[in-house]
Amino acid sequence: MKNPKLHLLVIFLGLPNSFTFAKVYDCAIPAVSLHDSLNANIQLVAQVSEAMSDEEAKVAAEVEAYTTDFNEFKKFDKRKVKITSSPSYLDAVGRLTIKTKKGEKFQCSAYLTSGTPGASSNKLGSAAHCINEYANIKDKLKTPKKIDIASMTWTTTVNGQTITKNVKILEFDFETDQMLLEIDSKIPFNKIKPLLLETEMEFSPKELILTQYPTQLISAGFNADSYKGEGGKVLTYDDSIDVQRVTVQDLTKGDSIVPITVTYSGGSGGPLIAKMDLTEEDVSNPYDQMYVIGTLYGFSGIDQSMNYEDKNRALGTNRPGIRDYTLLIRLYEKHK
């Protein structure tokens, strides 16, 4: 019998160095061991469901159990591994490495972004749960706490050359799981084109996805799977997302965008990128930059989603939850 309370499960995709974690949304959640059985998974879902608001529970369909059949799961996996000949807009997506004063190491993804066409940038978008310290599910939802950070770095590659920058936090919001970061110096525009925040008209994501119809959607991040992500060492991306099959869920603050694409642990903070022409809306993009539509925060428990835990304990889904860019724009405007 189906339990009506099992409505929305989103498991955060940040990556501790041990790979043994599970995190649940709508805000950030505890760093606990991954579930070793369906029983434990169901208990976790039930706990989270109790703590969620009714509004959030209504926007998603029922959670599916994890599949153990990798052959079934990989049918959805259209990701590619970034190489030197990959599209240059992927250079804007880097690996975020967080070291704590306790000696722990965590990994997420983050992307270079700007609200001004043609401008160099030192601003990064990412997911706030990447810096959240968790004790248990209830504390995570009620009293999220920032970890005691010793250092943060952002690393990307351009034409095979590695660029590493020190990072500081400008602002974060655990409730919406958005975070704005700043690297220690601007990267020249002719080296990396930032992903563009559409600040002129500030269309809602629903308008952009459901009425403007981007000609292409791409997800990207440092996924920790052993199949393609090499434990989070390489950038993987999916540039074949079916725009017509993307859904947009209304949450309390902002929208959750749900494409059909495979994402694993470590991808948190990675962008959903859009190629689109907004000239008919009088939006200028003279340098042909790619737009950022939202930031990956975790798994979305919508009907028929496929979830999979691979051999190095990285958890994957083909229904990732992506928080829309509207709050990130406000943070960016405040700190630009």
C-alpha positions in Angstrom: 0.0 0.0 0.0 1.3 3.4 -0.8 1.9 5.8 2.0 0.6 9.3 1.2 3.3 10.9 3.4 6.1 9.7 1.1 5.9 12.7 -1.1 9.2 14.5 -1.5 12.6 13.2 -0.9 15.6 15.1 -2.1 19.0 13.8 -1.1 21.7 16.4 -1.2 24.6 15.7 -3.5 27.5 17.3 -1.7 30.5 14.9 -1.3 32.4 14.3 1.9 35.8 12.7 1.4 34.7 9.4 2.8 31.7 9.1 0.4 29.6 8.0 3.3 26.8 10.5 3.6 23.2 11.2 3.0 21.5 14.5 2.9 17.8 15.3 2.5 16.0 18.4 1.3 14.3 21.1 1.4 17.2 22.6 3.4 20.4 20.9 4.3 20.7 17.6 6.2 22.9 15.5 8.4 26.1 13.8 7.2 25.1 10.2 8.0 26.0 6.9 6.4 24.2 5.9 3.3 21.3 3.5 3.7 22.4 -0.1 3.5 18.9 -1.4 3.0 15.5 -0.4 1.7 14.2 -0.5 5.2 16.6 2.2 6.4 15.7 4.2 3.3 12.0 4.0 4.0 12.6 5.1 7.6 14.6 8.1 6.5 12.0 9.1 4.0 9.3 8.9 6.7 11.3 11.1 9.1 11.9 13.7 6.5 8.2 13.6 5.4 7.1 14.4 9.0 9.4 17.4 9.1 8.4 18.9 5.7 5.8 21.5 5.2 2.5 20.5 3.6 3.1 22.8 0.7 6.3 21.2 -0.2 4.8 17.7 0.2 2.1 18.6 -2.3 4.4 19.6 -5.1 6.0 16.2 -5.6 4.7 12.7 -6.4 5.7 9.6 -4.4 9.3 8.5 -3.7 10.5 5.5 -5.5 12.8 2.9 -4.0 16.4 2.6 -5.1 17.0 0.4 -8.0 19.8 -2.1 -7.8 19.9 -2.7 -11.5 22.6 -0.6 -12.9 21.8 -1.7 -16.5 18.4 -0.1 -16.1 19.8 3.0 -14.5 22.5 3.7 -17.1 19.8 3.8 -19.8 19.1 7.3 -18.6 22.8 8.3 -18.4 23.7 10.5 -21.4 26.6 12.3 -19.6 29.9 13.0 -21.3 33.2 13.6 -19.6 34.7 17.0 -20.2 37.9 16.9 -22.4 39.9 19.7 -24.0 37.6 19.7 -27.1 34.4 20.0 -25.0 32.4 23.3 -25.3 34.3 26.2 -23.6 31.3 27.2 -21.5 32.0 24.2 -19.3 35.2 26.0 -18.2 32.9 28.1 -16.0 32.0 25.0 -13.9 34.6 24.0 -11.3 35.1 21.7 -8.3 34.5 23.3 -4.9 36.7 21.8 -2.2 36.0 22.6 1.5 38.4 21.7 4.3 37.2 22.0 7.9 39.2 22.9 11.0 38.5 19.3 12.2 40.5 18.0 9.2 37.5 16.9 7.2 37.3 17.4 3.4 34.1 17.9 1.4 33.5 18.4 -2.3 30.7 20.0 -4.3 30.5 21.9 -7.6 30.3 25.7 -8.2 30.1 27.9 -11.3 31.4 31.3 -12.4 28.5 33.6 -13.1 27.8 37.3 -13.9 24.8 39.5 -14.5 26.7 41.7 -17.0 27.3 40.5 -20.6 30.9 40.6 -21.5 32.2 41.2 -18.0 34.9 39.3 -16.2 33.7 37.8 -12.9 34.9 36.6 -9.5 31.5 35.4 -8.3 30.4 31.8 -8.0 27.0 30.2 -7.5 26.7 27.0 -5.5 24.4 25.1 -3.1 24.4 26.2 0.6 24.1 22.7 2.0 27.7 22.2 0.9 28.7 24.2 4.0 26.1 22.9 6.4 27.0 20.9 9.5 24.4 18.3 10.5 23.6 16.4 13.6 20.3 14.8 12.7 17.4 15.4 10.4 15.3 17.6 12.8 18.2 19.8 13.6 19.0 20.1 9.9 15.6 21.4 9.2 15.1 23.6 12.2 18.6 24.9 13.1 21.0 24.5 10.2 24.6 25.3 11.2 27.6 26.4 9.1 30.6 24.1 9.3 33.8 25.5 10.8 35.7 26.1 7.5 39.5 26.2 7.4 39.8 26.8 3.6 37.8 26.6 0.4 39.1 26.4 -3.2 37.6 26.3 -6.6 39.3 24.4 -9.4 38.6 24.3 -13.1 40.5 23.5 -16.3 40.9 25.6 -19.4 42.5 23.9 -22.5 43.8 21.3 -20.2 45.4 23.8 -17.8 44.3 23.8 -14.2 43.1 27.0 -12.5 42.7 27.0 -8.7 41.3 30.0 -6.8 40.8 30.6 -3.1 37.1 31.1 -2.2 35.3 33.1 0.4 31.6 33.0 1.3 29.6 36.2 0.5 26.2 35.0 1.5 24.1 31.8 1.8 20.6 30.8 2.5 19.9 27.3 3.9 16.2 27.6 3.4 16.5 27.9 -0.4 19.9 26.2 -0.5 21.5 29.0 -2.5 25.0 30.3 -2.0 27.1 33.1 -3.5 30.9 32.8 -3.3 33.8 35.0 -4.4 37.2 33.9 -5.7 40.3 35.8 -4.9 40.6 37.5 -8.3 38.5 38.0 -11.4 39.1 35.6 -14.3 39.5 37.5 -17.6 36.5 37.2 -19.8 38.6 36.1 -22.7 39.8 33.2 -20.6 36.4 32.0 -19.2 33.0 33.4 -20.1 30.9 33.4 -17.0 27.4 31.8 -17.2 25.0 34.7 -17.5 22.3 35.6 -15.0 19.4 37.1 -16.8 18.9 40.3 -14.8 17.3 42.6 -17.4 13.8 41.1 -17.5 14.3 38.5 -14.7 11.9 36.0 -16.3 10.7 33.3 -13.9 12.3 29.9 -14.6 8.8 28.7 -15.5 8.6 31.3 -18.2 12.0 30.5 -19.5 11.6 26.7 -19.5 7.9 26.4 -20.5 7.4 29.4 -22.8 10.7 30.6 -24.1 11.9 27.0 -24.8 15.7 27.0 -24.7 17.3 25.5 -27.7 19.5 23.4 -25.4 19.7 22.6 -21.7 22.9 21.2 -20.1 23.6 19.9 -16.6 27.2 19.8 -15.3 29.0 18.9 -12.1 31.7 16.9 -10.4 29.8 13.7 -9.8 31.4 11.1 -7.6 30.2 8.0 -9.5 32.7 5.3 -10.6 31.0 4.9 -14.0 31.9 8.2 -15.6 32.7 10.7 -12.8 35.9 9.0 -11.6 35.0 9.7 -8.0 34.5 13.4 -8.6 37.8 13.9 -10.3 36.4 14.9 -13.7 33.5 17.1 -14.8 30.6 15.3 -16.4 27.8 17.0 -18.3 24.7 16.1 -20.2 23.9 18.3 -23.2 21.0 16.2 -24.5 18.3 17.1 -21.9 14.8 17.0 -23.5 13.4 20.5 -22.8 9.9 19.4 -23.5 10.0 16.9 -20.6 11.3 19.3 -17.9 8.9 19.9 -15.1 8.8 23.0 -12.8 7.5 22.5 -9.2 6.4 25.5 -7.1 8.1 25.5 -3.7 7.7 28.0 -0.8 10.6 30.1 -2.0 11.3 29.9 -5.8 10.8 27.0 -8.2 12.3 23.6 -8.4 13.3 22.6 -11.9 13.3 18.8 -12.6 14.9 17.6 -15.9 15.5 14.0 -16.8 19.2 13.6 -16.5 21.6 11.6 -14.4 23.4 13.2 -11.4 25.4 11.7 -8.5 26.8 12.7 -5.2 29.3 15.6 -5.6 27.2 17.4 -8.2 25.5 19.7 -5.7 26.0 23.3 -6.6 26.4 22.5 -10.3 24.4 24.6 -12.8 21.6 23.9 -15.2 22.8 25.8 -18.3 20.6 27.1 -21.1 21.3 28.2 -24.6 18.6 30.5 -25.8 17.9 33.6 -27.9 16.0 36.4 -26.0 16.5 39.1 -28.6 12.7 39.2 -29.3 12.4 40.1 -25.6 14.9 42.9 -26.1 17.4 41.1 -23.9 21.0 41.7 -25.1 23.6 38.9 -25.1 26.2 40.2 -27.6 28.9 37.8 -26.5 26.7 34.7 -27.0 27.1 33.6 -23.4 25.2 30.6 -22.0 22.6 31.3 -19.3 22.3 29.8 -15.9 18.8 28.6 -15.0 19.4 27.1 -11.6 21.6 25.3 -9.1 21.5 21.6 -8.4 20.6 20.9 -4.8 19.7 17.2 -4.8 17.2 14.4 -5.7 13.6 15.1 -6.5 11.2 12.4 -5.4 8.8 12.6 -8.4 7.0 9.7 -9.9 9.0 7.1 -11.8 12.4 8.5 -10.8 15.3 6.0 -10.8 17.8 6.1 -8.0 21.0 4.1 -7.8 23.9 3.7 -5.4 27.1 2.7 -7.1 30.0 0.7 -5.9 31.8 3.6 -4.3 28.6 4.6 -2.5 27.8 7.6 -4.7 24.1 8.0 -4.9 22.6 8.8 -8.3 19.2 9.9 -9.7 17.7 10.6 -13.0 15.4 13.3 -11.5 17.6 15.9 -9.9 16.1 18.9 -8.2 17.5 22.3 -9.4 16.6 25.4 -7.4 15.8 28.4 -9.7 18.2 31.4 -10.0 15.8 34.1 -8.7 17.4 34.3 -5.2 20.9 34.0 -6.6 20.2 37.1 -8.7 19.2 39.0 -5.6 22.4 37.9 -3.8 24.5 38.8 -6.8 22.9 42.3 -7.1 23.6 42.8 -3.5 27.3 42.0 -3.7 28.3 43.0 -7.3 
